[in-house]
Amino acid sequence: MKEFIIQSIPEYKLKLKTTQCQNPIGLTQLQFVKENKKDGKVTHTSTSEFFLNENEIKMLITSLGKING
């Protein structure tokens, strides 16, 4: 599993966790985890989970690059 912090500010932290699936082969599990904080303590956590293949991940990266490009 790999974990990346996308954004971290006093009010919340957004992390991306990626894991290669063993079955079916070729899928990657992406978990976007948002932790809401108050006074430095986590008050709420929400997770969005997606299963994408390599081509879908490439399309996602390309699309995200076009947002500000």
Sequence and secondary structure as in RCSB ss.txt:
>XXXX:A:sequence
MKEFIIQSIPEYKLKLKTTQCQNPIGLTQLQFVKENKKDGKVTHTSTSEFFLNENEIKMLITSLGKING
>XXXX:A:secstr
 EEEEEEEETTEEEEEEEEE SSSTTEEEEEEEEEEEETTEEEEEEEEEEEEEHHHHHHHHHHHHHH  
